[in-house]
Amino acid sequence: MRILVTGGAGFIGSHLCERLLNEGHDVLCLDNFFTGSKDNIIHLMDNHRFELIRHDITQPMLLEVDQIYNLACPASPVHYQYNPVKTTKTSVVGTINMLGLAKRVRARILQASTSEVYGDPKVSPQKEDYWGNVNCIGIRSCYDEGKRVAETLMMDYYRQNKVDIRIVRIFNTYGPRMALNDGRVVSNFIVQALKGQPITIYGNGSQTRSFCYVSDLVEGMVRMMNQDKFIGPVNLGNPDEYTILEFAKKIKKFIGATPPIPPFKKGGAGGVVFKPLPQDDPMQRRPDITLARKKLKWEPRVSLEKGLAETVGYFRRRLEVRG
């Protein structure tokens, strides 16, 4: 097939492009490079079935494709709060443009939504029928509400125009090609530990997260796109739950005995520094993946230890090159 991946030069998007190429598809990677990087896709550029398009999805795009994976949107607070109006436009106007394209060419479209639609949840684990506990005027709402509206648009185009849609709600994902300045837990902790710096924990560390390795997530997305009897939304994430403090200790133990990275003099992680919890930072994040198991026959396969080994190795190489 001919497949469009918006945000294809991003962390998750680049892994998805690689997977689709390996399956023999023609892949159009569309990105405006606000958070995406050419480094993530440089190894794909020699593939004659791969095409890179520099474009912002808030502007219309005319293409002929069979499937659309709509991943374009900054996903970490550092990036989406940098320009909150543009973040909301990407989720709303960008999704309208991609749905218009899907409608015109009769393509199937998958929306990469987020666990942030659940807000700071009052139930755990979070099921797809939970409507969430959200703040629609907070500093995170440009992302959270943008994704909620994107889901609304997907469902309305489905009901009104019979557009062939799929919706996945992505929980915390990690792996190689995360940005050094990503600003999320995994990248922050690993980079600080590799530099021998104290690990920064916001709040008292009792808040929980679950971490899904990127190859597992991509597998779930591809399965969701290519099944015919279920449009979602469906949670994609790892149900194994850790407190932030527990996760920090895992990172410290994982990296503590390793040699230092020049030009940093200390080897391994330093101590832990506690800072105030940011506004509306969710206290719990754990997916109920019963629906994914039933409808997609999907569940995570990569253990945290194996995933961290790959991810730490990637960040180590990046830091050594920068050093």
N, C-alpha and C positions, 0 to 999 in steps of 0.2 A: 504493500500500500504506500501511498504518499501521505506522510504524516507531518503535521505542523506542531512544534513544541515552542510555545511562547515562554520566555524566561529560560531558554535552552542553554544559555551559557552560565547559568547559576549553579549552585551546589547540587541540588536535586535534578535540575533540568539536564545538566551535562551527563549525569549517570543514566538518565532516561534516554537521551539521544544515543548514547553508546549501546545500550541494550537494544533499542529498536534497529540500529544499524546491524548489530550482530544477528538479528532475526531476518535480515535481508530487505528491510523497508527502505524507501527513499525518505530522508529526514530533512525537513526545513527547520532550522534553528533560528528563531526570531528573538532578538534581545536589544535593549537600548544601552546596556552595559553600565547602568547605574550601580547595581550590585553584582552583576555577572562579570565574568573575566574571560578573556581570550585564552588565558592559561588553562582554563578548564576544558577547552575544546580543541586546543591546538593539535592534539594527537589525532583528531578526527578529520582535519582539514584536507588530507590527501585522499580521503575516501570519496570516490566519484559519486556516491549516493548521498553525500552530505552537502547541504547548502546553508551558508550563514547569511542572514538578513539583519542588518542593523535598522531597527525600527522600534517605535514606541507604540504600544497597542492603544493608547488613548487617541491615536490617529487611525482612521480606517485603513484597511489593507485588503487588496483584491488578490486572491490566490485560488488555485484549484487543488483541493486536498480531500482525502478520504476521512481523516481523523484529526482532531485538534485536542492537544493537551494544554490547558490554559494554566500555566504556572507563574506567569509574569506578575510579580509584586514583591517588594522588599519584605522580608519575613522576620527580621530581628528588630527589637525596639530601637537600637542605635540608629538603624537605617530608616525605618518607617516613620520615626518621630523627627527625622531631619527635615522632611518636607511633608507634613501630614496631609496637606490639601492634595498634593500630587499622589500620595498613597491611596487616598480615597478615590481619586479620579481613576487610578489604575484599576482598582477593583470594580468600580461601577461603570465608567465610560468604556474602559478596556474590555470588560466582560460583555457589555452591549455590542461592541464592535465585533468581538469574536463570535457571539451568538448570531449576529447578523450575517457573518461569513458562513457559519454552519448552516443557517437557514437557506442562504442562496445556493450553496453547492451541495446541500443535503449530506453534510458531514456529521459524523458523531463527535460530540464535544464532551470532554471530561474537565470539570472544574476542580482545581486543587484548593479546597477550603481548608479549614484549620480547627484545631481543638479550642482556639480562642473564642469560637462562637459560643462556648459554654461559659465564658467569663470566669468569675471566681466561684466555682461550683459548690453547691450545698449538698450534693450527692456524690458518692464515689463508690465504684468506678462510674464514669460517665457513659450513658447509653445514648443512642441516636435520637430517642424520643424525648430526651431532656431538653427543655427550652432555654436553660441557662440562667445565670445570675450576672447580668451585664450592666456596665455603666456606659451609656451612650454619649456622654459628654466629657469623658476623661481623656487623659493624654494618650492612652492606648487605643481609643475608640476609632481613630482613623483606620487602623488595621482591622480590629475586631468587627466594627460595624460595616466596614467595606466588604469584608468576606460574608457577613450575614446578608447584605443586600445582593451580593453576587449569587448566593444560593437562591434568594427570592427571584432574581432575574432568570436563573436557570429553570426554576420550576414554572414560572409564568410563560416563558418561551415554549416550554414543553406542553403546558396545558392549552395555550392560545394558538401556537403555531406548529405544534407537533414536532418540534426540534428534538433530535435524538440525543439526550443528555445523560451524563453520569456525574455524580458528586461524591468526592472522598473528603473526609475530614482528617487531616494529617496531624499527628501528635509529634512530640519532640523527636527529631531525627538527627543523626550524627554520622560522620564518616569523612573520608578523604575529600578534599576540595572545599571544605568549609573555609570561609575567609578568616584570616588572622584577626581581623577587627570585627568579627561577626557579632560580638557582644553577648552571646548566649552562653549558657552554663558550660557546655562541653568544651567549646573553643577557649573560653576565658580560663577555665581551670587548667587545661592542658598547657596552654601557652605560658601562663604564670608559673606553673610547676616546672616546665622545661627551662625557664629562665632563672629558676631558683628564687622566685619572688613569692611573697605570701599570697595564698589563695584568698580572693575576696568573696565573702559570703554576705548577701543582702538579707537582713532580718536575722533571726536566730538559727537559721538552717533547718528548721523543722518542716518547712514547706516541702512538698513531694513533687517528683517528676518521674516520668518513665521514658526510656531512651530506646529508640528503634534504629537499627543500622540501615544505612541508605539502600543497600541491595535488597533487603527485605521489603522496604517501602516501595521501591520500584516494581518489584514482583507483584505486590498488591495492586498498584495502579494499573499495570498492564492487564492483570486478570479482570479488574473491574471494567476497564475499557472494552474488553473482548468477550464479555458475556452478554446475553441478549434478553434476560428476563428480569432485570433488577436495575433501577436507576439510582438508588441511594436515597439519602446520604448514608455512607458507611464509614465507621472509624477505622483508620489504619494506624497502628502504633503497637508498642510493646507493653503488655499489661504488668510487667515486672516493675514495681514501684520502689523508689529510693528517696529518702530525705536528702536534701541538698548537702547536709553535713556528712551523711554516709557516703555520698558520691564524691565529695571532696577528699575524704579519707582514702577511698579507692584510688583516686588519681594520685595522691601523695605516695601511697604504697606502690603503685604501678611504676612511678617515675623516680621515686626517691633514691634508688640504688644505681641509677644510670649515670654515665659520665656527663660532665658539663658541656654546654654548647657555647663555643666561642661566639661573641666576646664576653659572655656571661661567666663570672668567676666561680659562682657557687653551683654545685651539682645537685640536681634534684630539687624537690619542693621545699620552700621555707615554711613558715607557720601559716596561721589563718587570721585574716582580718575581717571583723564584722562591721558592716555599714548599714544605714537605715534602709528598710524595705521600700522599693519604689511604689508609687501610687498604683493601686489596682493590680499589683502582682498577684497572680492566683496562688492560693495556698495548697491546692491539690490538683494533680493532673495525672489521671490514670484511665486509659480507655477500656471500655467493655467491648471486646472484639467477638462476641458471640455471633453477631450478624455476619461478620467477615468470614468466620469459620464455616457458617452454614451456607452462605450464598456463594462465596468465592473459594471455599476450601483452602483458606489462607490463614497462616499465623507466622509470627517471626521465627526464624531458624538460627540466626547468628547470635551467639552468646555475647554478653557484655564484655567478657574478657577478650574474646577474639576480635570483636569490633573495636575495642579500645586499642588493642595492639596495632591494628591497621591505621587507626586514626592518629595515635601518638607517633607512629612512624612517619606518617605524612607531615605532621606539624614539625617534627624534628628536622626532616629534610628541608622544609620551607625556611625554618629559622637558621639552619646552617648556611643556606644559600644567601639569605639576607645578611647574615653575619659576615 
